Amino acid sequence: MPVTNFLKSETKANLQRVLKEHEHPDIRERALIFLLLNDGNTQAQVAQTIG
């Protein structure tokens, strides 16, 4: 069972900013992974979403 909302609100806001503004696609992808996991997605769901 995946854990939801394990990120603090300031960390989540920082990751959302990185996702929108960072110039490196690898960093944006990592931020997206953490945000998807925080929303309760499993690793398999995240992998399917990202491809």
Distance bins in CASP14 RR format, pairs under 12 A and 6 or more apart:
PFRMAT RR
TARGET T0000
AUTHOR 0000-0000-0000
RMODE 2
METHOD distances of the structure
MODEL  1
1 40 0 0 0 0 1 0 0 0 0 0 0
1 42 0 0 0 0 1 0 0 0 0 0 0
2 36 0 0 0 0 1 0 0 0 0 0 0
2 37 1 0 0 1 0 0 0 0 0 0 0
2 38 0 0 0 0 1 0 0 0 0 0 0
2 39 0 0 0 0 1 0 0 0 0 0 0
2 40 1 0 1 0 0 0 0 0 0 0 0
2 41 1 0 0 1 0 0 0 0 0 0 0
2 42 1 0 1 0 0 0 0 0 0 0 0
2 43 0 0 0 0 1 0 0 0 0 0 0
2 44 0 0 0 0 0 1 0 0 0 0 0
2 45 0 0 0 0 1 0 0 0 0 0 0
2 46 0 0 0 0 1 0 0 0 0 0 0
3 37 0 0 0 0 1 0 0 0 0 0 0
3 38 0 0 0 0 1 0 0 0 0 0 0
3 39 0 0 0 0 0 1 0 0 0 0 0
3 40 1 0 0 1 0 0 0 0 0 0 0
3 41 0 0 0 0 0 1 0 0 0 0 0
3 42 0 0 0 0 0 1 0 0 0 0 0
4 12 0 0 0 0 0 1 0 0 0 0 0
4 35 0 0 0 0 0 1 0 0 0 0 0
4 36 0 0 0 0 0 1 0 0 0 0 0
4 37 0 0 0 0 1 0 0 0 0 0 0
4 38 1 0 0 1 0 0 0 0 0 0 0
4 39 1 0 0 1 0 0 0 0 0 0 0
4 40 1 0 1 0 0 0 0 0 0 0 0
4 41 0 0 0 0 1 0 0 0 0 0 0
4 42 0 0 0 0 0 1 0 0 0 0 0
5 11 0 0 0 0 0 1 0 0 0 0 0
5 12 0 0 0 0 1 0 0 0 0 0 0
5 35 0 0 0 0 0 1 0 0 0 0 0
5 37 0 0 0 0 0 1 0 0 0 0 0
5 38 1 0 0 1 0 0 0 0 0 0 0
5 39 0 0 0 0 1 0 0 0 0 0 0
5 40 0 0 0 0 1 0 0 0 0 0 0
6 12 0 0 0 0 1 0 0 0 0 0 0
6 34 0 0 0 0 1 0 0 0 0 0 0
6 35 0 0 0 0 0 1 0 0 0 0 0
6 37 1 0 0 1 0 0 0 0 0 0 0
6 38 1 0 0 1 0 0 0 0 0 0 0
6 39 0 0 0 0 0 1 0 0 0 0 0
6 40 0 0 0 0 1 0 0 0 0 0 0
7 13 0 0 0 0 1 0 0 0 0 0 0
7 14 0 0 0 0 1 0 0 0 0 0 0
7 15 1 0 0 1 0 0 0 0 0 0 0
7 16 0 0 0 0 0 1 0 0 0 0 0
7 31 0 0 0 0 0 1 0 0 0 0 0
7 33 0 0 0 0 0 1 0 0 0 0 0
7 34 1 0 0 1 0 0 0 0 0 0 0
7 35 1 0 0 1 0 0 0 0 0 0 0
7 36 0 0 0 0 0 1 0 0 0 0 0
7 37 0 0 0 0 1 0 0 0 0 0 0
7 38 1 0 1 0 0 0 0 0 0 0 0
7 39 0 0 0 0 1 0 0 0 0 0 0
7 40 0 0 0 0 0 1 0 0 0 0 0
8 14 0 0 0 0 1 0 0 0 0 0 0
8 15 0 0 0 0 0 1 0 0 0 0 0
8 34 0 0 0 0 0 1 0 0 0 0 0
8 38 0 0 0 0 0 1 0 0 0 0 0
9 15 0 0 0 0 0 1 0 0 0 0 0
9 16 0 0 0 0 0 1 0 0 0 0 0
9 38 0 0 0 0 0 1 0 0 0 0 0
10 16 0 0 0 0 0 1 0 0 0 0 0
10 17 0 0 0 0 0 1 0 0 0 0 0
11 17 0 0 0 0 0 1 0 0 0 0 0
11 18 0 0 0 0 0 1 0 0 0 0 0
11 31 0 0 0 0 0 1 0 0 0 0 0
11 34 0 0 0 0 1 0 0 0 0 0 0
11 35 0 0 0 0 0 1 0 0 0 0 0
11 38 0 0 0 0 1 0 0 0 0 0 0
12 18 0 0 0 0 0 1 0 0 0 0 0
12 19 0 0 0 0 0 1 0 0 0 0 0
12 31 0 0 0 0 0 1 0 0 0 0 0
12 34 0 0 0 0 1 0 0 0 0 0 0
12 35 1 0 0 1 0 0 0 0 0 0 0
12 36 0 0 0 0 0 1 0 0 0 0 0
12 37 0 0 0 0 0 1 0 0 0 0 0
12 38 1 0 0 1 0 0 0 0 0 0 0
12 39 0 0 0 0 1 0 0 0 0 0 0
13 19 0 0 0 0 0 1 0 0 0 0 0
13 20 0 0 0 0 0 1 0 0 0 0 0
13 31 0 0 0 0 0 1 0 0 0 0 0
13 35 0 0 0 0 0 1 0 0 0 0 0
13 38 0 0 0 0 0 1 0 0 0 0 0
14 20 0 0 0 0 0 1 0 0 0 0 0
14 21 0 0 0 0 0 1 0 0 0 0 0
14 22 0 0 0 0 0 1 0 0 0 0 0
14 31 0 0 0 0 1 0 0 0 0 0 0
14 34 0 0 0 0 0 1 0 0 0 0 0
14 35 0 0 0 0 0 1 0 0 0 0 0
15 21 0 0 0 0 0 1 0 0 0 0 0
15 22 0 0 0 0 0 1 0 0 0 0 0
15 27 0 0 0 0 0 1 0 0 0 0 0
15 28 0 0 0 0 1 0 0 0 0 0 0
15 29 0 0 0 0 0 1 0 0 0 0 0
15 30 0 0 0 0 1 0 0 0 0 0 0
15 31 1 0 1 0 0 0 0 0 0 0 0
15 32 0 0 0 0 1 0 0 0 0 0 0
15 33 0 0 0 0 1 0 0 0 0 0 0
15 34 1 0 1 0 0 0 0 0 0 0 0
15 35 1 0 1 0 0 0 0 0 0 0 0
15 36 0 0 0 0 0 1 0 0 0 0 0
15 37 0 0 0 0 0 1 0 0 0 0 0
15 38 0 0 0 0 1 0 0 0 0 0 0
15 39 0 0 0 0 0 1 0 0 0 0 0
16 22 0 0 0 0 0 1 0 0 0 0 0
16 28 0 0 0 0 0 1 0 0 0 0 0
16 31 1 0 0 1 0 0 0 0 0 0 0
16 32 0 0 0 0 1 0 0 0 0 0 0
16 34 0 0 0 0 0 1 0 0 0 0 0
16 35 1 0 0 1 0 0 0 0 0 0 0
16 36 0 0 0 0 0 1 0 0 0 0 0
16 38 0 0 0 0 0 1 0 0 0 0 0
16 39 0 0 0 0 0 1 0 0 0 0 0
17 27 0 0 0 0 0 1 0 0 0 0 0
17 28 0 0 0 0 0 1 0 0 0 0 0
17 31 0 0 0 0 1 0 0 0 0 0 0
17 35 0 0 0 0 0 1 0 0 0 0 0
18 24 0 0 0 0 1 0 0 0 0 0 0
18 25 0 0 0 0 0 1 0 0 0 0 0
18 26 0 0 0 0 0 1 0 0 0 0 0
18 27 1 0 0 1 0 0 0 0 0 0 0
18 28 1 0 0 1 0 0 0 0 0 0 0
18 29 0 0 0 0 0 1 0 0 0 0 0
18 30 0 0 0 0 1 0 0 0 0 0 0
18 31 1 0 1 0 0 0 0 0 0 0 0
18 32 0 0 0 0 1 0 0 0 0 0 0
18 33 0 0 0 0 0 1 0 0 0 0 0
18 34 0 0 0 0 1 0 0 0 0 0 0
18 35 0 0 0 0 1 0 0 0 0 0 0
19 25 0 0 0 0 0 1 0 0 0 0 0
19 27 0 0 0 0 1 0 0 0 0 0 0
19 28 1 0 1 0 0 0 0 0 0 0 0
19 29 0 0 0 0 1 0 0 0 0 0 0
19 30 0 0 0 0 1 0 0 0 0 0 0
19 31 1 0 1 0 0 0 0 0 0 0 0
19 32 1 0 1 0 0 0 0 0 0 0 0
19 33 0 0 0 0 0 1 0 0 0 0 0
19 34 0 0 0 0 1 0 0 0 0 0 0
19 35 1 0 0 1 0 0 0 0 0 0 0
19 36 0 0 0 0 0 1 0 0 0 0 0
20 27 0 0 0 0 0 1 0 0 0 0 0
20 28 0 0 0 0 1 0 0 0 0 0 0
20 31 0 0 0 0 1 0 0 0 0 0 0
20 32 0 0 0 0 0 1 0 0 0 0 0
20 35 0 0 0 0 0 1 0 0 0 0 0
21 27 0 0 0 0 0 1 0 0 0 0 0
21 28 0 0 0 0 1 0 0 0 0 0 0
21 31 0 0 0 0 0 1 0 0 0 0 0
22 28 1 0 1 0 0 0 0 0 0 0 0
22 29 0 0 0 0 1 0 0 0 0 0 0
22 30 0 0 0 0 1 0 0 0 0 0 0
22 31 1 0 0 1 0 0 0 0 0 0 0
22 32 0 0 0 0 0 1 0 0 0 0 0
24 30 0 0 0 0 1 0 0 0 0 0 0
24 31 0 0 0 0 0 1 0 0 0 0 0
25 31 0 0 0 0 0 1 0 0 0 0 0
25 32 0 0 0 0 0 1 0 0 0 0 0
25 50 0 0 0 0 0 1 0 0 0 0 0
26 32 0 0 0 0 0 1 0 0 0 0 0
26 33 0 0 0 0 0 1 0 0 0 0 0
26 50 0 0 0 0 0 1 0 0 0 0 0
27 33 0 0 0 0 0 1 0 0 0 0 0
27 34 0 0 0 0 0 1 0 0 0 0 0
28 34 0 0 0 0 0 1 0 0 0 0 0
28 35 0 0 0 0 0 1 0 0 0 0 0
28 50 0 0 0 0 0 1 0 0 0 0 0
29 35 0 0 0 0 0 1 0 0 0 0 0
29 36 0 0 0 0 0 1 0 0 0 0 0
29 46 0 0 0 0 0 1 0 0 0 0 0
29 47 0 0 0 0 0 1 0 0 0 0 0
29 49 0 0 0 0 0 1 0 0 0 0 0
29 50 1 0 0 1 0 0 0 0 0 0 0
29 51 0 0 0 0 0 1 0 0 0 0 0
30 36 0 0 0 0 0 1 0 0 0 0 0
30 37 0 0 0 0 0 1 0 0 0 0 0
30 46 0 0 0 0 0 1 0 0 0 0 0
30 50 0 0 0 0 0 1 0 0 0 0 0
31 37 0 0 0 0 0 1 0 0 0 0 0
31 38 0 0 0 0 0 1 0 0 0 0 0
31 50 0 0 0 0 0 1 0 0 0 0 0
32 38 0 0 0 0 0 1 0 0 0 0 0
32 39 0 0 0 0 0 1 0 0 0 0 0
32 41 0 0 0 0 0 1 0 0 0 0 0
32 46 0 0 0 0 1 0 0 0 0 0 0
32 47 0 0 0 0 0 1 0 0 0 0 0
32 49 0 0 0 0 1 0 0 0 0 0 0
32 50 1 0 0 1 0 0 0 0 0 0 0
32 51 0 0 0 0 0 1 0 0 0 0 0
33 39 0 0 0 0 0 1 0 0 0 0 0
33 41 0 0 0 0 1 0 0 0 0 0 0
33 42 0 0 0 0 0 1 0 0 0 0 0
33 43 0 0 0 0 1 0 0 0 0 0 0
33 45 0 0 0 0 0 1 0 0 0 0 0
33 46 1 0 1 0 0 0 0 0 0 0 0
33 47 0 0 0 0 1 0 0 0 0 0 0
33 49 0 0 0 0 1 0 0 0 0 0 0
33 50 1 0 0 1 0 0 0 0 0 0 0
33 51 0 0 0 0 0 1 0 0 0 0 0
34 40 0 0 0 0 0 1 0 0 0 0 0
34 41 0 0 0 0 0 1 0 0 0 0 0
34 46 0 0 0 0 1 0 0 0 0 0 0
34 50 0 0 0 0 0 1 0 0 0 0 0
35 41 0 0 0 0 1 0 0 0 0 0 0
35 46 0 0 0 0 1 0 0 0 0 0 0
35 49 0 0 0 0 0 1 0 0 0 0 0
35 50 0 0 0 0 0 1 0 0 0 0 0
36 42 0 0 0 0 1 0 0 0 0 0 0
36 43 0 0 0 0 1 0 0 0 0 0 0
36 44 0 0 0 0 0 1 0 0 0 0 0
36 45 1 0 0 1 0 0 0 0 0 0 0
36 46 1 0 1 0 0 0 0 0 0 0 0
36 47 0 0 0 0 1 0 0 0 0 0 0
36 48 0 0 0 0 0 1 0 0 0 0 0
36 49 1 0 0 1 0 0 0 0 0 0 0
36 50 0 0 0 0 1 0 0 0 0 0 0
36 51 0 0 0 0 0 1 0 0 0 0 0
37 43 1 0 0 1 0 0 0 0 0 0 0
37 44 0 0 0 0 0 1 0 0 0 0 0
37 45 0 0 0 0 1 0 0 0 0 0 0
37 46 1 0 0 1 0 0 0 0 0 0 0
37 47 0 0 0 0 0 1 0 0 0 0 0
37 49 0 0 0 0 0 1 0 0 0 0 0
37 50 0 0 0 0 0 1 0 0 0 0 0
38 46 0 0 0 0 0 1 0 0 0 0 0
39 45 0 0 0 0 1 0 0 0 0 0 0
39 46 0 0 0 0 1 0 0 0 0 0 0
39 49 0 0 0 0 0 1 0 0 0 0 0
40 46 0 0 0 0 1 0 0 0 0 0 0
40 49 0 0 0 0 0 1 0 0 0 0 0
41 47 0 0 0 0 1 0 0 0 0 0 0
41 48 0 0 0 0 1 0 0 0 0 0 0
41 49 1 0 0 1 0 0 0 0 0 0 0
41 50 0 0 0 0 0 1 0 0 0 0 0
42 48 0 0 0 0 1 0 0 0 0 0 0
42 49 0 0 0 0 0 1 0 0 0 0 0
43 49 0 0 0 0 0 1 0 0 0 0 0
43 50 0 0 0 0 0 1 0 0 0 0 0
44 50 0 0 0 0 0 1 0 0 0 0 0
44 51 0 0 0 0 0 1 0 0 0 0 0
45 51 0 0 0 0 0 1 0 0 0 0 0
END
